Amino acid sequence: MYHTCLRIVIYPADAEDILQDAFMEAFTNLNKLKNTDAFAGWLKRIAINKSLNHLKRNQKGWLEAGRRRFE
């Protein structure tokens, strides 16, 4: 999960914070999960959405992430 966040936001500190938020949200809303076998996919989707939302809030992240990927 960490590497998924890191690939999106590039910065390790941001990826760690996002992953922690994703775990907190998942465990807080665990009662809403109907199929416990789908937990890993559900958690990954939360982490991806939080990572993308982080980039949207910090528009400069899009530009820097693009530059770093193509260097």
Predicted model as a PDB file, atoms N, CA, C, CB and O in Angstrom, pLDDT in the B-factor column:
MODEL        1                                                                  
ATOM      1  N   MET A   1       0.818  -1.191   0.000  1.00 91.00           N  
ATOM      2  CA  MET A   1       0.000   0.000   0.000  1.00 91.00           C  
ATOM      3  C   MET A   1       0.866   1.261   0.000  1.00 91.00           C  
ATOM      4  CB  MET A   1      -0.933  -0.005   1.203  1.00 91.00           C  
ATOM      5  O   MET A   1       0.558   2.242  -0.677  1.00 91.00           O  
ATOM      6  N   TYR A   2       1.952   1.216   0.771  1.00 95.00           N  
ATOM      7  CA  TYR A   2       2.837   2.385   0.834  1.00 95.00           C  
ATOM      8  C   TYR A   2       3.382   2.725  -0.550  1.00 95.00           C  
ATOM      9  CB  TYR A   2       4.000   2.131   1.813  1.00 95.00           C  
ATOM     10  O   TYR A   2       3.397   3.890  -0.946  1.00 95.00           O  
ATOM     11  N   HIS A   3       3.823   1.719  -1.274  1.00 95.00           N  
ATOM     12  CA  HIS A   3       4.394   1.971  -2.591  1.00 95.00           C  
ATOM     13  C   HIS A   3       3.349   2.496  -3.581  1.00 95.00           C  
ATOM     14  CB  HIS A   3       5.027   0.699  -3.133  1.00 95.00           C  
ATOM     15  O   HIS A   3       3.674   3.266  -4.485  1.00 95.00           O  
ATOM     16  N   THR A   4       2.123   2.082  -3.407  1.00 94.00           N  
ATOM     17  CA  THR A   4       1.044   2.603  -4.246  1.00 94.00           C  
ATOM     18  C   THR A   4       0.888   4.108  -4.010  1.00 94.00           C  
ATOM     19  CB  THR A   4      -0.290   1.861  -3.951  1.00 94.00           C  
ATOM     20  O   THR A   4       0.801   4.887  -4.959  1.00 94.00           O  
ATOM     21  N   CYS A   5       0.854   4.502  -2.750  1.00 94.00           N  
ATOM     22  CA  CYS A   5       0.754   5.932  -2.415  1.00 94.00           C  
ATOM     23  C   CYS A   5       1.986   6.687  -2.893  1.00 94.00           C  
ATOM     24  CB  CYS A   5       0.578   6.123  -0.895  1.00 94.00           C  
ATOM     25  O   CYS A   5       1.876   7.787  -3.433  1.00 94.00           O  
ATOM     26  N   LEU A   6       3.149   6.098  -2.696  1.00 93.00           N  
ATOM     27  CA  LEU A   6       4.400   6.754  -3.069  1.00 93.00           C  
ATOM     28  C   LEU A   6       4.488   6.985  -4.572  1.00 93.00           C  
ATOM     29  CB  LEU A   6       5.588   5.926  -2.604  1.00 93.00           C  
ATOM     30  O   LEU A   6       4.984   8.024  -5.007  1.00 93.00           O  
ATOM     31  N   ARG A   7       4.016   6.038  -5.364  1.00 93.00           N  
ATOM     32  CA  ARG A   7       4.044   6.215  -6.816  1.00 93.00           C  
ATOM     33  C   ARG A   7       3.172   7.386  -7.255  1.00 93.00           C  
ATOM     34  CB  ARG A   7       3.587   4.937  -7.512  1.00 93.00           C  
ATOM     35  O   ARG A   7       3.451   8.031  -8.265  1.00 93.00           O  
ATOM     36  N   ILE A   8       2.123   7.655  -6.498  1.00 91.00           N  
ATOM     37  CA  ILE A   8       1.210   8.743  -6.875  1.00 91.00           C  
ATOM     38  C   ILE A   8       1.709  10.084  -6.370  1.00 91.00           C  
ATOM     39  CB  ILE A   8      -0.193   8.476  -6.333  1.00 91.00           C  
ATOM     40  O   ILE A   8       1.736  11.053  -7.129  1.00 91.00           O  
ATOM     41  N   VAL A   9       2.106  10.165  -5.103  1.00 90.00           N  
ATOM     42  CA  VAL A   9       2.453  11.473  -4.528  1.00 90.00           C  
ATOM     43  C   VAL A   9       3.945  11.782  -4.552  1.00 90.00           C  
ATOM     44  CB  VAL A   9       1.966  11.544  -3.115  1.00 90.00           C  
ATOM     45  O   VAL A   9       4.329  12.926  -4.307  1.00 90.00           O  
ATOM     46  N   ILE A  10       4.790  10.807  -4.836  1.00 87.00           N  
ATOM     47  CA  ILE A  10       6.238  10.937  -4.980  1.00 87.00           C  
ATOM     48  C   ILE A  10       6.982  11.138  -3.645  1.00 87.00           C  
ATOM     49  CB  ILE A  10       6.540  12.092  -5.896  1.00 87.00           C  
ATOM     50  O   ILE A  10       8.019  10.511  -3.426  1.00 87.00           O  
ATOM     51  N   TYR A  11       6.485  11.974  -2.780  1.00 89.00           N  
ATOM     52  CA  TYR A  11       7.210  12.290  -1.550  1.00 89.00           C  
ATOM     53  C   TYR A  11       6.913  11.265  -0.451  1.00 89.00           C  
ATOM     54  CB  TYR A  11       6.844  13.701  -1.067  1.00 89.00           C  
ATOM     55  O   TYR A  11       5.750  11.019  -0.133  1.00 89.00           O  
ATOM     56  N   PRO A  12       7.971  10.659   0.135  1.00 93.00           N  
ATOM     57  CA  PRO A  12       7.771   9.622   1.155  1.00 93.00           C  
ATOM     58  C   PRO A  12       6.962  10.081   2.369  1.00 93.00           C  
ATOM     59  CB  PRO A  12       9.103   9.123   1.620  1.00 93.00           C  
ATOM     60  O   PRO A  12       6.118   9.334   2.864  1.00 93.00           O  
ATOM     61  N   ALA A  13       7.206  11.282   2.846  1.00 94.00           N  
ATOM     62  CA  ALA A  13       6.474  11.762   4.027  1.00 94.00           C  
ATOM     63  C   ALA A  13       4.980  11.879   3.732  1.00 94.00           C  
ATOM     64  CB  ALA A  13       7.029  13.125   4.490  1.00 94.00           C  
ATOM     65  O   ALA A  13       4.148  11.529   4.569  1.00 94.00           O  
ATOM     66  N   ASP A  14       4.646  12.372   2.540  1.00 93.00           N  
ATOM     67  CA  ASP A  14       3.234  12.473   2.160  1.00 93.00           C  
ATOM     68  C   ASP A  14       2.613  11.092   2.037  1.00 93.00           C  
ATOM     69  CB  ASP A  14       3.080  13.241   0.840  1.00 93.00           C  
ATOM     70  O   ASP A  14       1.483  10.875   2.474  1.00 93.00           O  
ATOM     71  N   ALA A  15       3.341  10.165   1.448  1.00 95.00           N  
ATOM     72  CA  ALA A  15       2.831   8.806   1.280  1.00 95.00           C  
ATOM     73  C   ALA A  15       2.555   8.147   2.637  1.00 95.00           C  
ATOM     74  CB  ALA A  15       3.829   7.960   0.474  1.00 95.00           C  
ATOM     75  O   ALA A  15       1.556   7.447   2.803  1.00 95.00           O  
ATOM     76  N   GLU A  16       3.442   8.377   3.593  1.00 96.00           N  
ATOM     77  CA  GLU A  16       3.247   7.811   4.936  1.00 96.00           C  
ATOM     78  C   GLU A  16       1.997   8.391   5.597  1.00 96.00           C  
ATOM     79  CB  GLU A  16       4.483   8.078   5.818  1.00 96.00           C  
ATOM     80  O   GLU A  16       1.201   7.654   6.179  1.00 96.00           O  
ATOM     81  N   ASP A  17       1.829   9.699   5.509  1.00 96.00           N  
ATOM     82  CA  ASP A  17       0.658  10.355   6.106  1.00 96.00           C  
ATOM     83  C   ASP A  17      -0.634   9.876   5.457  1.00 96.00           C  
ATOM     84  CB  ASP A  17       0.774  11.878   5.975  1.00 96.00           C  
ATOM     85  O   ASP A  17      -1.620   9.604   6.142  1.00 96.00           O  
ATOM     86  N   ILE A  18      -0.620   9.778   4.142  1.00 96.00           N  
ATOM     87  CA  ILE A  18      -1.814   9.341   3.412  1.00 96.00           C  
ATOM     88  C   ILE A  18      -2.163   7.908   3.781  1.00 96.00           C  
ATOM     89  CB  ILE A  18      -1.600   9.464   1.891  1.00 96.00           C  
ATOM     90  O   ILE A  18      -3.333   7.587   3.989  1.00 96.00           O  
ATOM     91  N   LEU A  19      -1.160   7.048   3.862  1.00 96.00           N  
ATOM     92  CA  LEU A  19      -1.422   5.654   4.208  1.00 96.00           C  
ATOM     93  C   LEU A  19      -1.995   5.531   5.619  1.00 96.00           C  
ATOM     94  CB  LEU A  19      -0.139   4.829   4.089  1.00 96.00           C  
ATOM     95  O   LEU A  19      -2.903   4.737   5.864  1.00 96.00           O  
ATOM     96  N   GLN A  20      -1.455   6.323   6.539  1.00 97.00           N  
ATOM     97  CA  GLN A  20      -1.989   6.298   7.903  1.00 97.00           C  
ATOM     98  C   GLN A  20      -3.450   6.758   7.911  1.00 97.00           C  
ATOM     99  CB  GLN A  20      -1.138   7.194   8.837  1.00 97.00           C  
ATOM    100  O   GLN A  20      -4.282   6.163   8.595  1.00 97.00           O  
ATOM    101  N   ASP A  21      -3.759   7.798   7.166  1.00 96.00           N  
ATOM    102  CA  ASP A  21      -5.147   8.269   7.068  1.00 96.00           C  
ATOM    103  C   ASP A  21      -6.042   7.195   6.453  1.00 96.00           C  
ATOM    104  CB  ASP A  21      -5.221   9.564   6.231  1.00 96.00           C  
ATOM    105  O   ASP A  21      -7.180   7.009   6.882  1.00 96.00           O  
ATOM    106  N   ALA A  22      -5.525   6.493   5.453  1.00 96.00           N  
ATOM    107  CA  ALA A  22      -6.304   5.440   4.793  1.00 96.00           C  
ATOM    108  C   ALA A  22      -6.619   4.311   5.772  1.00 96.00           C  
ATOM    109  CB  ALA A  22      -5.539   4.886   3.571  1.00 96.00           C  
ATOM    110  O   ALA A  22      -7.746   3.816   5.804  1.00 96.00           O  
ATOM    111  N   PHE A  23      -5.629   3.900   6.571  1.00 95.00           N  
ATOM    112  CA  PHE A  23      -5.866   2.857   7.568  1.00 95.00           C  
ATOM    113  C   PHE A  23      -6.885   3.305   8.607  1.00 95.00           C  
ATOM    114  CB  PHE A  23      -4.559   2.470   8.253  1.00 95.00           C  
ATOM    115  O   PHE A  23      -7.764   2.539   9.001  1.00 95.00           O  
ATOM    116  N   MET A  24      -6.756   4.560   9.047  1.00 96.00           N  
ATOM    117  CA  MET A  24      -7.701   5.071  10.033  1.00 96.00           C  
ATOM    118  C   MET A  24      -9.122   5.079   9.473  1.00 96.00           C  
ATOM    119  CB  MET A  24      -7.299   6.483  10.476  1.00 96.00           C  
ATOM    120  O   MET A  24     -10.065   4.681  10.157  1.00 96.00           O  
ATOM    121  N   GLU A  25      -9.272   5.528   8.237  1.00 95.00           N  
ATOM    122  CA  GLU A  25     -10.597   5.559   7.622  1.00 95.00           C  
ATOM    123  C   GLU A  25     -11.149   4.142   7.445  1.00 95.00           C  
ATOM    124  CB  GLU A  25     -10.540   6.281   6.263  1.00 95.00           C  
ATOM    125  O   GLU A  25     -12.329   3.895   7.694  1.00 95.00           O  
ATOM    126  N   ALA A  26     -10.301   3.226   7.020  1.00 93.00           N  
ATOM    127  CA  ALA A  26     -10.751   1.846   6.808  1.00 93.00           C  
ATOM    128  C   ALA A  26     -11.213   1.222   8.122  1.00 93.00           C  
ATOM    129  CB  ALA A  26      -9.624   0.999   6.185  1.00 93.00           C  
ATOM    130  O   ALA A  26     -12.286   0.621   8.177  1.00 93.00           O  
ATOM    131  N   PHE A  27     -10.428   1.355   9.159  1.00 92.00           N  
ATOM    132  CA  PHE A  27     -10.798   0.725  10.427  1.00 92.00           C  
ATOM    133  C   PHE A  27     -11.963   1.437  11.105  1.00 92.00           C  
ATOM    134  CB  PHE A  27      -9.604   0.696  11.361  1.00 92.00           C  
ATOM    135  O   PHE A  27     -12.730   0.808  11.834  1.00 92.00           O  
ATOM    136  N   THR A  28     -12.104   2.728  10.877  1.00 94.00           N  
ATOM    137  CA  THR A  28     -13.247   3.458  11.421  1.00 94.00           C  
ATOM    138  C   THR A  28     -14.547   3.009  10.757  1.00 94.00           C  
ATOM    139  CB  THR A  28     -13.053   4.970  11.236  1.00 94.00           C  
ATOM    140  O   THR A  28     -15.594   2.942  11.401  1.00 94.00           O  
ATOM    141  N   ASN A  29     -14.466   2.701   9.458  1.00 92.00           N  
ATOM    142  CA  ASN A  29     -15.659   2.311   8.689  1.00 92.00           C  
ATOM    143  C   ASN A  29     -15.716   0.821   8.404  1.00 92.00           C  
ATOM    144  CB  ASN A  29     -15.703   3.067   7.384  1.00 92.00           C  
ATOM    145  O   ASN A  29     -16.371   0.393   7.454  1.00 92.00           O  
ATOM    146  N   LEU A  30     -15.041   0.038   9.213  1.00 90.00           N  
ATOM    147  CA  LEU A  30     -14.990  -1.411   9.000  1.00 90.00           C  
ATOM    148  C   LEU A  30     -16.371  -2.057   9.010  1.00 90.00           C  
ATOM    149  CB  LEU A  30     -14.127  -2.055  10.057  1.00 90.00           C  
ATOM    150  O   LEU A  30     -16.600  -3.053   8.323  1.00 90.00           O  
ATOM    151  N   ASN A  31     -17.282  -1.496   9.783  1.00 90.00           N  
ATOM    152  CA  ASN A  31     -18.635  -2.048   9.855  1.00 90.00           C  
ATOM    153  C   ASN A  31     -19.405  -1.895   8.544  1.00 90.00           C  
ATOM    154  CB  ASN A  31     -19.402  -1.378  10.974  1.00 90.00           C  
ATOM    155  O   ASN A  31     -20.406  -2.580   8.335  1.00 90.00           O  
ATOM    156  N   LYS A  32     -18.947  -1.000   7.656  1.00 88.00           N  
ATOM    157  CA  LYS A  32     -19.612  -0.793   6.367  1.00 88.00           C  
ATOM    158  C   LYS A  32     -19.159  -1.807   5.311  1.00 88.00           C  
ATOM    159  CB  LYS A  32     -19.345   0.623   5.867  1.00 88.00           C  
ATOM    160  O   LYS A  32     -19.791  -1.943   4.263  1.00 88.00           O  
ATOM    161  N   LEU A  33     -18.074  -2.508   5.590  1.00 88.00           N  
ATOM    162  CA  LEU A  33     -17.559  -3.489   4.647  1.00 88.00           C  
ATOM    163  C   LEU A  33     -18.401  -4.755   4.738  1.00 88.00           C  
ATOM    164  CB  LEU A  33     -16.063  -3.798   4.924  1.00 88.00           C  
ATOM    165  O   LEU A  33     -18.489  -5.377   5.796  1.00 88.00           O  
ATOM    166  N   LYS A  34     -19.014  -5.128   3.628  1.00 88.00           N  
ATOM    167  CA  LYS A  34     -19.907  -6.286   3.633  1.00 88.00           C  
ATOM    168  C   LYS A  34     -19.166  -7.595   3.426  1.00 88.00           C  
ATOM    169  CB  LYS A  34     -20.958  -6.131   2.565  1.00 88.00           C  
ATOM    170  O   LYS A  34     -19.515  -8.607   4.033  1.00 88.00           O  
ATOM    171  N   ASN A  35     -18.155  -7.589   2.582  1.00 88.00           N  
ATOM    172  CA  ASN A  35     -17.403  -8.797   2.281  1.00 88.00           C  
ATOM    173  C   ASN A  35     -15.993  -8.642   2.851  1.00 88.00           C  
ATOM    174  CB  ASN A  35     -17.364  -9.071   0.741  1.00 88.00           C  
ATOM    175  O   ASN A  35     -15.192  -7.875   2.317  1.00 88.00           O  
ATOM    176  N   THR A  36     -15.690  -9.353   3.914  1.00 85.00           N  
ATOM    177  CA  THR A  36     -14.391  -9.206   4.567  1.00 85.00           C  
ATOM    178  C   THR A  36     -13.242  -9.684   3.678  1.00 85.00           C  
ATOM    179  CB  THR A  36     -14.379  -9.973   5.879  1.00 85.00           C  
ATOM    180  O   THR A  36     -12.098  -9.282   3.888  1.00 85.00           O  
ATOM    181  N   ASP A  37     -13.525 -10.528   2.695  1.00 89.00           N  
ATOM    182  CA  ASP A  37     -12.479 -10.978   1.778  1.00 89.00           C  
ATOM    183  C   ASP A  37     -12.000  -9.842   0.878  1.00 89.00           C  
ATOM    184  CB  ASP A  37     -12.987 -12.139   0.926  1.00 89.00           C  
ATOM    185  O   ASP A  37     -10.912  -9.921   0.307  1.00 89.00           O  
ATOM    186  N   ALA A  38     -12.788  -8.807   0.751  1.00 89.00           N  
ATOM    187  CA  ALA A  38     -12.456  -7.682  -0.126  1.00 89.00           C  
ATOM    188  C   ALA A  38     -11.718  -6.572   0.624  1.00 89.00           C  
ATOM    189  CB  ALA A  38     -13.726  -7.121  -0.760  1.00 89.00           C  
ATOM    190  O   ALA A  38     -11.546  -5.482   0.080  1.00 89.00           O  
ATOM    191  N   PHE A  39     -11.280  -6.823   1.854  1.00 91.00           N  
ATOM    192  CA  PHE A  39     -10.656  -5.774   2.657  1.00 91.00           C  
ATOM    193  C   PHE A  39      -9.430  -5.170   1.983  1.00 91.00           C  
ATOM    194  CB  PHE A  39     -10.270  -6.323   4.007  1.00 91.00           C  
ATOM    195  O   PHE A  39      -9.295  -3.947   1.951  1.00 91.00           O  
ATOM    196  N   ALA A  40      -8.543  -5.985   1.450  1.00 91.00           N  
ATOM    197  CA  ALA A  40      -7.304  -5.476   0.846  1.00 91.00           C  
ATOM    198  C   ALA A  40      -7.600  -4.551  -0.336  1.00 91.00           C  
ATOM    199  CB  ALA A  40      -6.415  -6.645   0.386  1.00 91.00           C  
ATOM    200  O   ALA A  40      -7.006  -3.479  -0.450  1.00 91.00           O  
ATOM    201  N   GLY A  41      -8.495  -4.956  -1.193  1.00 92.00           N  
ATOM    202  CA  GLY A  41      -8.860  -4.117  -2.333  1.00 92.00           C  
ATOM    203  C   GLY A  41      -9.538  -2.829  -1.904  1.00 92.00           C  
ATOM    204  O   GLY A  41      -9.303  -1.765  -2.477  1.00 92.00           O  
ATOM    205  N   TRP A  42     -10.380  -2.940  -0.891  1.00 93.00           N  
ATOM    206  CA  TRP A  42     -11.092  -1.772  -0.355  1.00 93.00           C  
ATOM    207  C   TRP A  42     -10.093  -0.770   0.232  1.00 93.00           C  
ATOM    208  CB  TRP A  42     -12.123  -2.206   0.728  1.00 93.00           C  
ATOM    209  O   TRP A  42     -10.187   0.432  -0.016  1.00 93.00           O  
ATOM    210  N   LEU A  43      -9.144  -1.280   1.007  1.00 94.00           N  
ATOM    211  CA  LEU A  43      -8.123  -0.424   1.610  1.00 94.00           C  
ATOM    212  C   LEU A  43      -7.258   0.224   0.526  1.00 94.00           C  
ATOM    213  CB  LEU A  43      -7.243  -1.237   2.584  1.00 94.00           C  
ATOM    214  O   LEU A  43      -6.928   1.406   0.621  1.00 94.00           O  
ATOM    215  N   LYS A  44      -6.893  -0.536  -0.491  1.00 95.00           N  
ATOM    216  CA  LYS A  44      -6.076   0.012  -1.575  1.00 95.00           C  
ATOM    217  C   LYS A  44      -6.819   1.130  -2.299  1.00 95.00           C  
ATOM    218  CB  LYS A  44      -5.684  -1.095  -2.569  1.00 95.00           C  
ATOM    219  O   LYS A  44      -6.225   2.152  -2.643  1.00 95.00           O  
ATOM    220  N   ARG A  45      -8.114   0.938  -2.531  1.00 95.00           N  
ATOM    221  CA  ARG A  45      -8.914   1.966  -3.203  1.00 95.00           C  
ATOM    222  C   ARG A  45      -8.980   3.229  -2.348  1.00 95.00           C  
ATOM    223  CB  ARG A  45     -10.340   1.443  -3.499  1.00 95.00           C  
ATOM    224  O   ARG A  45      -8.914   4.335  -2.884  1.00 95.00           O  
ATOM    225  N   ILE A  46      -9.109   3.086  -1.034  1.00 95.00           N  
ATOM    226  CA  ILE A  46      -9.114   4.247  -0.134  1.00 95.00           C  
ATOM    227  C   ILE A  46      -7.775   4.975  -0.227  1.00 95.00           C  
ATOM    228  CB  ILE A  46      -9.397   3.810   1.335  1.00 95.00           C  
ATOM    229  O   ILE A  46      -7.741   6.204  -0.305  1.00 95.00           O  
ATOM    230  N   ALA A  47      -6.670   4.223  -0.219  1.00 96.00           N  
ATOM    231  CA  ALA A  47      -5.338   4.817  -0.288  1.00 96.00           C  
ATOM    232  C   ALA A  47      -5.140   5.552  -1.620  1.00 96.00           C  
ATOM    233  CB  ALA A  47      -4.255   3.730  -0.109  1.00 96.00           C  
ATOM    234  O   ALA A  47      -4.583   6.650  -1.644  1.00 96.00           O  
ATOM    235  N   ILE A  48      -5.588   4.957  -2.714  1.00 96.00           N  
ATOM    236  CA  ILE A  48      -5.459   5.596  -4.026  1.00 96.00           C  
ATOM    237  C   ILE A  48      -6.282   6.881  -4.066  1.00 96.00           C  
ATOM    238  CB  ILE A  48      -5.908   4.633  -5.152  1.00 96.00           C  
ATOM    239  O   ILE A  48      -5.792   7.917  -4.515  1.00 96.00           O  
ATOM    240  N   ASN A  49      -7.517   6.820  -3.605  1.00 96.00           N  
ATOM    241  CA  ASN A  49      -8.372   8.012  -3.615  1.00 96.00           C  
ATOM    242  C   ASN A  49      -7.785   9.129  -2.761  1.00 96.00           C  
ATOM    243  CB  ASN A  49      -9.775   7.664  -3.119  1.00 96.00           C  
ATOM    244  O   ASN A  49      -7.810  10.295  -3.154  1.00 96.00           O  
ATOM    245  N   LYS A  50      -7.257   8.773  -1.594  1.00 96.00           N  
ATOM    246  CA  LYS A  50      -6.653   9.788  -0.727  1.00 96.00           C  
ATOM    247  C   LYS A  50      -5.407  10.390  -1.378  1.00 96.00           C  
ATOM    248  CB  LYS A  50      -6.296   9.181   0.642  1.00 96.00           C  
ATOM    249  O   LYS A  50      -5.163  11.590  -1.255  1.00 96.00           O  
ATOM    250  N   SER A  51      -4.623   9.567  -2.066  1.00 95.00           N  
ATOM    251  CA  SER A  51      -3.430  10.060  -2.759  1.00 95.00           C  
ATOM    252  C   SER A  51      -3.811  11.019  -3.878  1.00 95.00           C  
ATOM    253  CB  SER A  51      -2.613   8.890  -3.325  1.00 95.00           C  
ATOM    254  O   SER A  51      -3.198  12.076  -4.026  1.00 95.00           O  
ATOM    255  N   LEU A  52      -4.805  10.661  -4.654  1.00 93.00           N  
ATOM    256  CA  LEU A  52      -5.252  11.530  -5.748  1.00 93.00           C  
ATOM    257  C   LEU A  52      -5.847  12.824  -5.212  1.00 93.00           C  
ATOM    258  CB  LEU A  52      -6.281  10.805  -6.623  1.00 93.00           C  
ATOM    259  O   LEU A  52      -5.622  13.892  -5.780  1.00 93.00           O  
ATOM    260  N   ASN A  53      -6.601  12.736  -4.125  1.00 93.00           N  
ATOM    261  CA  ASN A  53      -7.159  13.943  -3.515  1.00 93.00           C  
ATOM    262  C   ASN A  53      -6.048  14.858  -3.003  1.00 93.00           C  
ATOM    263  CB  ASN A  53      -8.112  13.573  -2.367  1.00 93.00           C  
ATOM    264  O   ASN A  53      -6.150  16.081  -3.094  1.00 93.00           O  
ATOM    265  N   HIS A  54      -4.996  14.262  -2.469  1.00 92.00           N  
ATOM    266  CA  HIS A  54      -3.856  15.043  -1.997  1.00 92.00           C  
ATOM    267  C   HIS A  54      -3.235  15.820  -3.162  1.00 92.00           C  
ATOM    268  CB  HIS A  54      -2.800  14.121  -1.334  1.00 92.00           C  
ATOM    269  O   HIS A  54      -2.921  17.002  -3.023  1.00 92.00           O  
ATOM    270  N   LEU A  55      -3.061  15.162  -4.299  1.00 87.00           N  
ATOM    271  CA  LEU A  55      -2.504  15.847  -5.468  1.00 87.00           C  
ATOM    272  C   LEU A  55      -3.413  16.957  -5.963  1.00 87.00           C  
ATOM    273  CB  LEU A  55      -2.254  14.856  -6.587  1.00 87.00           C  
ATOM    274  O   LEU A  55      -2.937  18.020  -6.361  1.00 87.00           O  
ATOM    275  N   LYS A  56      -4.709  16.722  -5.942  1.00 86.00           N  
ATOM    276  CA  LYS A  56      -5.656  17.747  -6.396  1.00 86.00           C  
ATOM    277  C   LYS A  56      -5.611  18.972  -5.492  1.00 86.00           C  
ATOM    278  CB  LYS A  56      -7.082  17.178  -6.441  1.00 86.00           C  
ATOM    279  O   LYS A  56      -5.691  20.103  -5.971  1.00 86.00           O  
ATOM    280  N   ARG A  57      -5.485  18.752  -4.185  1.00 86.00           N  
ATOM    281  CA  ARG A  57      -5.416  19.873  -3.247  1.00 86.00           C  
ATOM    282  C   ARG A  57      -4.117  20.659  -3.410  1.00 86.00           C  
ATOM    283  CB  ARG A  57      -5.543  19.369  -1.808  1.00 86.00           C  
ATOM    284  O   ARG A  57      -4.084  21.870  -3.192  1.00 86.00           O  
ATOM    285  N   ASN A  58      -3.062  19.970  -3.792  1.00 82.00           N  
ATOM    286  CA  ASN A  58      -1.743  20.592  -3.951  1.00 82.00           C  
ATOM    287  C   ASN A  58      -1.354  20.519  -5.423  1.00 82.00           C  
ATOM    288  CB  ASN A  58      -0.663  19.889  -3.049  1.00 82.00           C  
ATOM    289  O   ASN A  58      -0.559  19.665  -5.816  1.00 82.00           O  
ATOM    290  N   GLN A  59      -1.899  21.391  -6.219  1.00 68.00           N  
ATOM    291  CA  GLN A  59      -1.709  21.340  -7.667  1.00 68.00           C  
ATOM    292  C   GLN A  59      -0.242  21.310  -8.080  1.00 68.00           C  
ATOM    293  CB  GLN A  59      -2.381  22.519  -8.307  1.00 68.00           C  
ATOM    294  O   GLN A  59       0.090  20.739  -9.119  1.00 68.00           O  
ATOM    295  N   LYS A  60       0.630  21.904  -7.301  1.00 61.00           N  
ATOM    296  CA  LYS A  60       2.045  21.883  -7.652  1.00 61.00           C  
ATOM    297  C   LYS A  60       2.576  20.448  -7.664  1.00 61.00           C  
ATOM    298  CB  LYS A  60       2.856  22.746  -6.666  1.00 61.00           C  
ATOM    299  O   LYS A  60       3.544  20.149  -8.364  1.00 61.00           O  
ATOM    300  N   GLY A  61       1.956  19.578  -6.906  1.00 52.00           N  
ATOM    301  CA  GLY A  61       2.375  18.177  -6.864  1.00 52.00           C  
ATOM    302  C   GLY A  61       2.254  17.497  -8.216  1.00 52.00           C  
ATOM    303  O   GLY A  61       3.070  16.640  -8.556  1.00 52.00           O  
ATOM    304  N   TRP A  62       1.237  17.873  -8.995  1.00 56.00           N  
ATOM    305  CA  TRP A  62       1.050  17.287 -10.328  1.00 56.00           C  
ATOM    306  C   TRP A  62       2.247  17.621 -11.206  1.00 56.00           C  
ATOM    307  CB  TRP A  62      -0.263  17.800 -10.981  1.00 56.00           C  
ATOM    308  O   TRP A  62       2.777  16.749 -11.893  1.00 56.00           O  
ATOM    309  N   LEU A  63       2.674  18.876 -11.186  1.00 61.00           N  
ATOM    310  CA  LEU A  63       3.780  19.295 -12.041  1.00 61.00           C  
ATOM    311  C   LEU A  63       5.086  18.652 -11.619  1.00 61.00           C  
ATOM    312  CB  LEU A  63       3.920  20.804 -12.022  1.00 61.00           C  
ATOM    313  O   LEU A  63       5.842  18.164 -12.458  1.00 61.00           O  
ATOM    314  N   GLU A  64       5.354  18.649 -10.325  1.00 61.00           N  
ATOM    315  CA  GLU A  64       6.594  18.071  -9.836  1.00 61.00           C  
ATOM    316  C   GLU A  64       6.634  16.565 -10.051  1.00 61.00           C  
ATOM    317  CB  GLU A  64       6.776  18.391  -8.368  1.00 61.00           C  
ATOM    318  O   GLU A  64       7.677  16.014 -10.405  1.00 61.00           O  
ATOM    319  N   ALA A  65       5.510  15.900  -9.839  1.00 59.00           N  
ATOM    320  CA  ALA A  65       5.460  14.453 -10.039  1.00 59.00           C  
ATOM    321  C   ALA A  65       5.720  14.110 -11.489  1.00 59.00           C  
ATOM    322  CB  ALA A  65       4.108  13.890  -9.598  1.00 59.00           C  
ATOM    323  O   ALA A  65       6.423  13.144 -11.786  1.00 59.00           O  
ATOM    324  N   GLY A  66       5.161  14.888 -12.390  1.00 60.00           N  
ATOM    325  CA  GLY A  66       5.370  14.654 -13.815  1.00 60.00           C  
ATOM    326  C   GLY A  66       6.822  14.854 -14.199  1.00 60.00           C  
ATOM    327  O   GLY A  66       7.383  14.061 -14.955  1.00 60.00           O  
ATOM    328  N   ARG A  67       7.427  15.896 -13.690  1.00 60.00           N  
ATOM    329  CA  ARG A  67       8.835  16.174 -14.002  1.00 60.00           C  
ATOM    330  C   ARG A  67       9.743  15.078 -13.471  1.00 60.00           C  
ATOM    331  CB  ARG A  67       9.257  17.524 -13.419  1.00 60.00           C  
ATOM    332  O   ARG A  67      10.653  14.634 -14.172  1.00 60.00           O  
ATOM    333  N   ARG A  68       9.507  14.638 -12.243  1.00 59.00           N  
ATOM    334  CA  ARG A  68      10.380  13.631 -11.635  1.00 59.00           C  
ATOM    335  C   ARG A  68      10.258  12.296 -12.333  1.00 59.00           C  
ATOM    336  CB  ARG A  68      10.057  13.469 -10.161  1.00 59.00           C  
ATOM    337  O   ARG A  68      11.236  11.552 -12.394  1.00 59.00           O  
ATOM    338  N   ARG A  69       9.092  11.964 -12.863  1.00 56.00           N  
ATOM    339  CA  ARG A  69       8.902  10.687 -13.547  1.00 56.00           C  
ATOM    340  C   ARG A  69       9.627  10.658 -14.883  1.00 56.00           C  
ATOM    341  CB  ARG A  69       7.421  10.415 -13.756  1.00 56.00           C  
ATOM    342  O   ARG A  69      10.040   9.592 -15.340  1.00 56.00           O  
ATOM    343  N   PHE A  70       9.786  11.816 -15.514  1.00 53.00           N  
ATOM    344  CA  PHE A  70      10.386  11.838 -16.843  1.00 53.00           C  
ATOM    345  C   PHE A  70      11.863  12.219 -16.824  1.00 53.00           C  
ATOM    346  CB  PHE A  70       9.634  12.795 -17.721  1.00 53.00           C  
ATOM    347  O   PHE A  70      12.477  12.346 -17.884  1.00 53.00           O  
ATOM    348  N   GLU A  71      12.432  12.398 -15.663  1.00 52.00           N  
ATOM    349  CA  GLU A  71      13.866  12.730 -15.580  1.00 52.00           C  
ATOM    350  C   GLU A  71      14.698  11.476 -15.665  1.00 52.00           C  
ATOM    351  CB  GLU A  71      14.186  13.487 -14.279  1.00 52.00           C  
ATOM    352  O   GLU A  71      15.926  11.546 -15.614  1.00 52.00           O  
TER     353      GLU A  71                                                      
ENDMDL                                                                          
END                                                                             
